[in-house]
Amino acid sequence: MSDELNMTEILTLVQNFITSDGMIKSEQRKFYQVLKTVLGTHEGTFSQSDIEQLMVLAHNETLDMSDEDYSEIYNVVMERYTLSERLEEQARLEQELAQKARLRIEAEAKVEALAKIEQEANALAAARLKAEEDARLRVEAEAKAKIEEEERLIAEAEQRAIEEELARKKAEAESRLEEEKRLEEERQRALKEEEDARKKSEEEEEKRLAAEEDARKMAEAEARLEEEKRLAEELQQRLEEEKRLAAEEEVRKNAEEEAKLKAEEDAKIRAEEEAQRKLAEEAHLKMVEESIRITEGEKQAEEAKINAELEEIKRLAEEEEARKLAEENARIAEELEAKRQEEENARIAEEEEEARLAAEKAANTKNIPDLPPLDD
């Protein structure tokens, strides 16, 4: 709702305009005096619709003033209202956009709470609009009662033209507000859908990457275990082959020893050689068994490493869950604080509005500026 002007402010705007070039046209002077008289029939401040009607009345009393001069004076006064409306609307839109952006980021998981807050805001806005409409209708009724004598002087055709113009402006304003509201709702809905799709895609991508990483680690661990198993089997085969060859060699040696036993000295030599060979084989077998033992230890160490990695993954997941829970609790606390701050701001705004009304009431004491004297 735009600011309302008092009689002093309106007449000051008109006077500054008609005296801006250092001289005053006689028809402009007459219009100022008629407007001053018409405004004097109205108590309190003037809304935009009030001043539109009263300036039309004053113009009808000063038909010798050109339409161009009247339009310039009319625009000067209306710009004062529209400037306040634009500044107020711009500040309101900026505040609403900033509030919506913050709430959209901080409270996406609390859709039901936001819906309730939005419902309460709509109810408050509806109540505020109704109060403003009641006030406007009350002011219009008071103005109509005070200017009934002047309205009898206005021709029926002119009155119909004024009413049609007012209805057209009101219809255009309502249509423009409805279109802006619809466009804003569509834009907010599109932003929410886009944000939801982006978050869902990010969550799915994170899950897919985590699954791929887990699968890769498991595949690597399985591959290492298979390779170690294959090496162990190959080593076992080699040991069995060496044992078979050793057994065959022993049988052959025994056969040769039985066939060639001719002398005790030869037997001693063969016995010593056999003893040395056995010592060598025992050393070889010990070396192979040690190799098998080392391989088995490495396998156990690898399994322990894999288990440790799985435990670390589980620990990180638990830490992430705890972090998300802490963030959720912090976000809920911030929402409660924001709601408390909003209620506090509403209380302060109500106190400021009461102070402004008191100041306007005090300023309504008519302080009408005088025009400069006529040129000799």
Buried (B, 14 or more C-beta within 10 A) or exposed (E): BBBBBBBBBBBBBBBEBBBEEEEBEEBBBBBBBBBBEBBEBBEBBBBBBBBBBBBBBBBBBBEEBEEEBBEEBBEBBBEBBEEBEEEEEEEEEEEEEEEEEEBBEBBBEBEEBBEEBEEEEEEEEEEEEEEEEEEBEEBBEBBEEBBEEBEEEBEEEEEEEBEEEBEEEEEEEEEEEEEEEEEBEEEEEEEEEEEEEEEEEEEEEEEEEEEEEEEEBEEEBEEBBEEBEEEBEEBEEEBEEBEEEBEEEBEEBEEEBEEEEEEEEEEEEBEEEBEEBEEEBEEEBEEBEEEEEEBEEEBEEBBEEBEEEBEEBEEEEEEEEEEEEEEEEEBBEEBEEBEEEEEEEEEEEEEEEEEEEEEBEEEBEEEEEEBEEEEE
